[in-house]
Amino acid sequence: MRRIIYFRPAAQEVVKEVLDECSLYTPLVEPQEDGSLYCDLSGCGPIIDILRAIVKKNYQLTGQRARISLASSRIVAENALKRSGLPGKKLYRCIKRREAQFMEVFPGQEEEFMASIPLEEFTAITAQESKKLKRAGLSKVGELKAIPVSRLVSLLGEKGMSLARQCQGIDDRPVLGLYPPQVISYPLFFDEGSFNRVFTDIQIKEACEVLHTLLGKRNSGCRIVGLEIKAAGKTMMKSEKRLKNQGYRAEFLAAAITGMLDKMELSHIPEDGTITLGEISSLDWQEQDLFYFFPCERNDISLRIEKVIEKLESRFPGKILLGQEESRREKILSYFDPWRLNGKRGQVPVSLENENVSS
């Protein structure tokens, strides 16, 4: 079961030392623009002890009480702190101390806890969307469950599809590891008691699309791709790959991660996993080469060759030998001087060291 905390400091934003404290227990630390913080503590040990350490560190640094909630999803955790009125005590527990005010929504009570929230306080929708729903005769979050999804989509667009689940406290959005800035982590979840490789590959592909977007916003790439698989709360397998060049494309990251998963010998059914991108830095831009093809002019053959070489490198690591490719400049100049390359033109073919590869 997922255990997610939502942390709101009394100060303007979470201080760096508190972020460092959270990173000691989980790689999934996601600071928000409004100064709040999400952490995924699933399988990280005694949660109450971790929370005590975090709020103690915050109080020592700021001298102010923080507010913190614990729930099974992001949507429940954030609404637990932001709603004005609370339902019956059987759905949650609230503890007030000098260092922090803590609230936990009990597992299995998420839907009932969310049902009484007024629409104007529901964090999943905007004020304008709340007015649309009110004009349709709705006032509470629990009333959205009785509305057909098609009706919600007609009122709110694509958001209506996810809203049908979020009103019940179900939220599939993962907590991303965005701290420290040089590392990005993304969680993987598997069905309890089973492992479906097809669904896992789909999940990895979706994860890499998100990672590609995050890297694009930073105009950055990564040098290290890592995969960690856990079973029974303990680290089961861990693999890491250093890239020759900065990686940022979704399809390239997905190929690297699935390649690492293929090599793992899974003797137990995994419970969860984490994708990690390390050594993130700004992309290196070079001076424009006037002799280089524009991307639109590249043909399908060159793209296919690149993909074949990538697959060979993942299948035979450290055994692929590539000759130096002839530059675009030399190719053009050779048209005017046929003897420039002494009659030897083209790229040295790909070869394998001590490997016999049959077609």
Secondary structure, 3 states (H helix, E strand, C coil): CCCEEEEECCCCCCCHHHHHHHHCCCCCEEECCCCCEEEECCCCCCHHHHHHHHHHHHHHHHCCCEEEEEECCHHHHHHHHHCCCCCCHHHEEEEECCCEEEEEECCCCHHHHHHCCEHHHCCCCCHHHHHHHHHCCCCEHHHHHHCCHHHHHHHHCCHHHHHHHHCCCCCCCCCCECCCCCCEEEEEECCCCCCCHHHHHHHHHHHHHHHHHHHHHHCEEEEEEEEEEEECCEEEEEEEEEEEEEECCHHHHHHHHHHHHHHCCCCCCCCEEEEEEECCEECCCCCCCCCCCCHHHCCHHHHHHHHHHHHHHHHCCCCEECCCCCCHHHHHHHHHCCCCCCCCCCCCCCEECCCCCCC
